[in-house]
Amino acid sequence: MDNTIIHPWLSRLAKICVLATLGLILIGAIVTTSGSGMAIPTAPDVNGIAINPPGWTDNFSTFIEHSHRLLARIVGVLVATLCAWLWWEWLGFAVALIFMAVAQPIGQALGFDGNALAHFRNWPAAAVFAAFCIIRSRRVGQRITTNHWLVLVAFVAVCAQAVMGSLRVTLDTSGYKDAAHNLATFHGVFAQAFLALLVVIAARLCPDCRALDARPPHPKLSKFHRMAIIAQLLYFAQLACAAYLRHRNLGLAIPTWPSADGGLLPAVWTHAVGIHFLHTRILPILLVGHIIGMCIGIIKRVTDEPTIKRTAIVLLALIVIQFILGILVIWRGRQPHVTNTHVFTGALICALIAFIAARTCRPSAQAAAA
């Protein structure tokens, strides 16, 4: 891990980014469950208005959809601030903000409509800021560490996620329903990959966690690091299936559990039934079994690092709760509050796995001595 000095408030800002992203995923889940994704048919702005368009609080659908967009903007600003702070690139940050301010009247003078104006205001500014970070840091001879690159990747990722969210609405409005559904599926999976990245960054910037790297690495940490990586891969395979079913309203392709059509296997197989069977029968058993084994191993063997041990205990409880919630989603016919809790609990599991993976990735004894 990098040995650069980290300001305590920089670490706190990274944690705030994680919490804000968890809130964004929860609101996104409510948007999808309530069918409010197209309540506002223009994106990223609402008829050219970014923050407070008229009538957005008139009904639940427009309120929750625009709230999702507002929180997404807040997350973007938080990640950009984290990036500017770590790279110490406040000049580029200021230039980007000034560009966004002057782009509005310039775009209007050029005759851009609401959507084109929003894109003209946002994405060139983001590109300018990223360019400032890379070019100016090399000119002043700043030492670029892994943390710098991870935070810059997070900034690019939050911009890409915003583009996907806007494009998903634009495609749907233009009549490209299949493309919009495919993009919405990837948008949902990418959101949790972004969350995992922020958790890794927050773990690497945490002063307490960084202090542990001066100690000799626990002999079992490398094993649990590999187990955490496998758990994360299994989780994202499970998440991809869930997102595919969810955004196509196929969550009850097999409406019973544990039986399917009165037996262990469905009587008729379609692509939806196959993905549903994989999501509700095969992958949950693999994921739950693997996480239980990993957590019990950490609890028994990693006794000298209470943070990792406590994380494993919480993760063990959450994976059991998540398994029960998955069953209830089917038994209760995808009731909104159960489904939303299921999605949010999954995001928490993703975050905890990422934290364990980050905290069990330690330099070797030889590297630490060097």
C-alpha positions in Angstrom: 0.0 0.0 0.0 1.2 3.6 -0.7 3.0 5.2 2.2 1.8 8.8 1.4 0.5 10.8 4.3 -3.3 11.0 4.2 -5.2 13.8 5.9 -7.9 12.4 8.2 -10.7 14.4 6.5 -9.6 13.0 3.1 -10.3 9.6 4.6 -13.6 10.8 5.9 -14.6 12.2 2.5 -13.9 8.7 1.0 -16.2 7.2 3.5 -18.9 9.8 2.8 -18.6 8.9 -0.9 -19.3 5.2 0.0 -22.4 6.1 2.1 -23.8 8.4 -0.6 -23.4 5.7 -3.2 -25.2 3.2 -1.0 -28.0 5.7 -0.7 -28.0 6.2 -4.5 -28.3 2.4 -5.0 -31.2 2.3 -2.6 -33.0 5.1 -4.4 -32.2 3.5 -7.7 -33.8 0.3 -6.5 -36.9 2.2 -5.5 -37.0 3.8 -8.9 -36.9 0.4 -10.7 -39.3 -1.4 -8.4 -41.9 1.4 -8.7 -41.5 1.6 -12.4 -40.5 5.3 -12.3 -37.4 5.1 -14.5 -39.2 6.9 -17.4 -41.3 9.2 -15.2 -39.1 12.0 -16.6 -38.5 11.3 -20.3 -35.5 13.7 -20.7 -32.0 13.3 -19.3 -29.8 14.3 -17.7 -31.8 17.5 -17.2 -35.5 18.0 -17.1 -36.4 20.1 -20.1 -33.1 22.0 -19.7 -33.4 22.5 -15.9 -30.9 20.5 -13.8 -31.8 21.1 -10.1 -35.3 22.3 -9.5 -37.6 21.8 -12.5 -41.3 22.8 -12.0 -43.6 20.0 -10.9 -41.1 17.3 -10.0 -42.6 16.9 -6.5 -46.2 16.6 -7.8 -46.2 12.8 -7.8 -44.1 10.0 -6.4 -42.7 8.8 -9.7 -41.2 12.1 -10.8 -40.1 12.8 -7.2 -38.2 9.6 -6.7 -36.7 9.7 -10.3 -35.5 13.3 -10.0 -34.2 12.6 -6.4 -32.2 9.8 -7.9 -30.7 12.2 -10.4 -30.0 14.8 -7.7 -28.2 12.3 -5.4 -26.2 11.1 -8.5 -25.0 14.7 -9.0 -24.0 14.9 -5.3 -22.0 11.7 -5.6 -20.3 13.0 -8.7 -19.3 16.2 -6.9 -18.1 14.2 -3.9 -15.9 11.9 -6.0 -14.6 14.9 -8.0 -13.7 16.7 -4.8 -12.0 13.5 -3.5 -10.0 13.3 -6.8 -9.0 17.0 -6.7 -7.9 16.7 -3.0 -5.8 13.6 -3.5 -4.2 14.8 -6.8 -4.0 18.3 -5.3 -5.5 19.6 -8.5 -7.7 22.5 -7.3 -6.8 24.6 -10.3 -8.3 22.0 -12.7 -11.3 21.6 -10.4 -11.9 25.4 -10.6 -11.4 25.5 -14.4 -13.9 22.7 -14.8 -16.5 24.6 -12.7 -15.9 27.8 -14.6 -16.3 25.9 -17.9 -19.6 24.6 -16.7 -20.8 28.1 -15.8 -19.9 29.7 -19.1 -21.0 26.7 -21.2 -24.6 27.3 -20.3 -25.0 30.7 -22.1 -22.6 29.6 -24.9 -24.7 26.5 -25.5 -27.9 28.6 -25.5 -26.5 31.0 -27.9 -25.5 28.2 -30.2 -29.1 27.0 -30.1 -28.6 23.7 -28.2 -31.7 22.1 -26.8 -32.0 20.9 -23.2 -30.3 17.6 -23.5 -27.5 18.8 -25.8 -26.9 21.8 -23.6 -26.6 19.5 -20.5 -24.1 17.3 -22.2 -22.1 20.3 -23.5 -22.0 21.6 -20.0 -21.0 18.5 -18.2 -18.7 16.2 -20.2 -16.1 18.6 -21.6 -15.6 19.9 -18.0 -15.1 16.4 -16.7 -12.5 15.8 -19.5 -10.7 19.0 -18.7 -10.5 18.2 -15.0 -9.1 14.6 -15.7 -6.6 16.1 -18.1 -5.4 18.6 -15.6 -4.9 15.9 -13.0 -2.6 13.8 -15.3 -0.7 16.5 -17.2 -0.1 19.0 -14.4 1.0 16.3 -11.9 3.7 15.2 -14.3 4.9 18.8 -14.9 5.3 19.5 -11.2 6.9 16.1 -10.6 4.2 14.8 -8.2 4.7 11.2 -7.2 1.7 9.3 -8.6 0.6 6.4 -6.5 -1.9 3.6 -6.8 -4.3 5.6 -4.7 -4.1 8.5 -7.2 -5.0 6.2 -10.1 -7.8 4.5 -8.2 -9.5 7.8 -7.4 -9.1 9.0 -11.0 -10.7 5.8 -12.2 -13.5 6.3 -9.7 -14.1 9.8 -11.2 -14.1 8.5 -14.8 -16.5 5.7 -13.6 -19.0 8.1 -12.0 -19.0 10.1 -15.3 -19.5 6.9 -17.3 -22.4 5.9 -15.0 -24.0 9.2 -15.5 -23.7 8.9 -19.3 -25.3 5.4 -19.1 -28.2 6.7 -17.0 -28.9 9.5 -19.4 -28.5 7.3 -22.5 -30.8 4.7 -21.0 -33.6 7.4 -20.8 -32.8 8.8 -24.3 -32.9 5.3 -25.9 -36.2 4.4 -24.3 -37.7 7.8 -25.4 -36.5 7.2 -28.9 -38.2 3.8 -29.1 -35.1 1.6 -28.7 -36.6 -0.4 -25.8 -34.3 -3.5 -26.0 -31.2 -1.4 -26.1 -32.5 0.7 -23.1 -33.2 -2.5 -21.1 -29.7 -3.8 -21.9 -28.2 -0.6 -20.8 -30.3 -0.4 -17.7 -29.1 -3.9 -16.7 -25.4 -2.9 -17.1 -26.1 0.4 -15.3 -27.4 -1.6 -12.3 -24.4 -3.9 -12.2 -21.9 -1.1 -12.8 -23.3 0.9 -9.9 -22.2 -1.8 -7.5 -18.8 -2.3 -9.2 -18.4 1.5 -8.6 -19.4 1.0 -5.0 -16.8 -1.7 -4.5 -14.1 0.5 -6.0 -15.0 3.3 -3.6 -14.9 0.9 -0.6 -11.4 -0.2 -1.7 -10.3 3.4 -1.9 -11.8 4.2 1.5 -10.0 1.2 3.0 -6.7 2.3 1.5 -7.1 5.9 2.7 -8.1 4.9 6.3 -5.3 5.9 8.7 -6.0 3.0 11.1 -6.0 0.5 8.3 -2.9 1.9 6.8 -1.1 1.6 10.1 -1.6 -2.1 10.1 0.6 -2.4 7.0 3.7 -1.7 9.1 3.0 -5.0 11.0 4.1 -8.4 9.7 1.3 -9.8 7.5 -0.9 -12.5 9.0 0.0 -15.9 7.4 -3.6 -16.6 6.4 -4.5 -13.2 4.9 -3.4 -14.1 1.4 -5.8 -17.1 1.5 -8.7 -15.0 2.7 -7.8 -12.3 0.1 -8.2 -14.9 -2.7 -11.5 -16.1 -1.1 -12.8 -12.6 -1.0 -12.0 -12.1 -4.7 -13.8 -15.3 -5.6 -16.8 -14.2 -3.4 -16.9 -10.9 -5.3 -16.9 -12.7 -8.7 -19.7 -15.0 -7.6 -21.6 -12.0 -6.3 -21.4 -10.1 -9.6 -22.4 -13.2 -11.5 -25.5 -13.4 -9.2 -26.0 -9.6 -9.6 -25.9 -9.8 -13.4 -28.6 -12.5 -13.4 -30.7 -10.4 -11.0 -30.4 -7.2 -13.0 -31.3 -9.0 -16.2 -34.5 -10.5 -14.7 -35.4 -7.3 -12.8 -35.2 -4.9 -15.7 -37.3 -7.2 -17.9 -39.9 -8.0 -15.2 -38.9 -11.7 -15.2 -38.4 -11.9 -11.4 -41.1 -14.5 -11.1 -40.2 -16.6 -14.2 -40.2 -19.5 -11.7 -43.0 -18.4 -9.3 -42.3 -21.0 -6.6 -39.3 -21.9 -4.3 -37.7 -24.4 -3.7 -39.8 -26.5 -6.0 -40.2 -25.6 -9.7 -43.4 -26.7 -11.4 -43.8 -29.2 -8.6 -40.3 -30.8 -8.9 -36.7 -29.9 -8.5 -36.4 -28.8 -12.2 -38.7 -26.7 -14.3 -40.9 -28.7 -16.8 -40.3 -26.1 -19.6 -37.0 -24.4 -20.1 -36.7 -20.9 -21.7 -33.8 -18.4 -21.4 -35.7 -16.6 -18.7 -36.4 -19.7 -16.7 -32.7 -20.8 -17.1 -31.4 -17.5 -15.8 -34.0 -17.5 -13.0 -33.0 -21.0 -12.0 -29.3 -20.0 -12.0 -30.1 -16.9 -9.9 -32.4 -18.5 -7.4 -30.9 -22.1 -7.0 -27.4 -22.5 -8.2 -25.5 -19.3 -7.6 -27.1 -18.6 -4.1 -25.9 -22.0 -2.8 -22.4 -21.4 -4.2 -22.2 -17.8 -2.9 -23.7 -18.4 0.5 -21.6 -21.5 1.1 -18.4 -19.7 0.0 -19.0 -16.6 2.2 -19.9 -18.7 5.2 -16.7 -20.7 4.9 -14.7 -17.5 4.4 -16.3 -15.7 7.3 -15.9 -18.6 9.7 -12.3 -19.0 8.7 -11.6 -15.3 9.4 -13.4 -15.3 12.7 -11.4 -18.3 13.9 -8.0 -17.5 12.5 -7.6 -13.7 12.2 -7.9 -12.9 15.9 -5.3 -10.1 16.0 -7.2 -7.8 13.6 -10.6 -7.0 15.1 -11.8 -4.8 12.2 -11.6 -7.6 9.7 -13.1 -10.0 12.2 -16.1 -7.7 12.9 -16.6 -7.2 9.2 -16.7 -11.0 8.7 -19.3 -11.3 11.5 -21.5 -8.7 9.9 -21.1 -10.2 6.5 -22.0 -13.6 7.8 -25.3 -12.2 9.3 -26.1 -10.3 6.1 -25.6 -13.2 3.8 -28.1 -15.3 5.8 -30.6 -12.4 5.8 -30.1 -11.9 2.1 -30.8 -15.6 1.4 -34.1 -15.3 3.4 -35.0 -12.1 1.6 -34.5 -13.8 -1.8 -36.9 -16.5 -0.8 -39.4 -13.9 0.4 -39.2 -12.0 -2.9 -40.6 -15.1 -4.6 -43.1 -16.1 -1.8 -44.5 -12.6 -1.5 -44.8 -11.9 -5.2 -42.0 -9.3 -5.4 -43.5 -6.9 -2.8 -41.7 -3.6 -3.2 -40.4 -3.2 0.3 -39.0 -6.8 0.3 -37.5 -6.3 -3.1 -35.9 -3.0 -2.3 -34.4 -4.4 1.0 -33.1 -7.4 -1.0 -31.3 -5.0 -3.4 -29.9 -2.8 -0.7 -28.7 -5.8 1.4 -26.9 -7.1 -1.7 -25.1 -3.8 -2.0 -24.0 -3.9 1.6 -22.7 -7.5 1.0 -20.8 -6.2 -2.1 -19.3 -3.4 0.0 -18.2 -5.7 2.9 -16.6 -8.3 0.5 -14.7 -5.4 -1.1 -13.5 -4.2 2.3 -12.3 -7.6 3.3 -10.5 -8.0 -0.1 -8.8 -4.6 0.4 -7.8 -5.2 4.0 -6.4 -8.7 3.4 -4.3 -7.5 0.5 -1.0 -6.8 2.3 2.6 -6.5 1.2 4.7 -9.6 1.6 7.1 -9.8 4.6 10.0 -9.2 2.2 8.4 -6.2 0.6 7.5 -4.7 4.0 11.1 -5.2 5.3 12.5 -3.6 2.2 
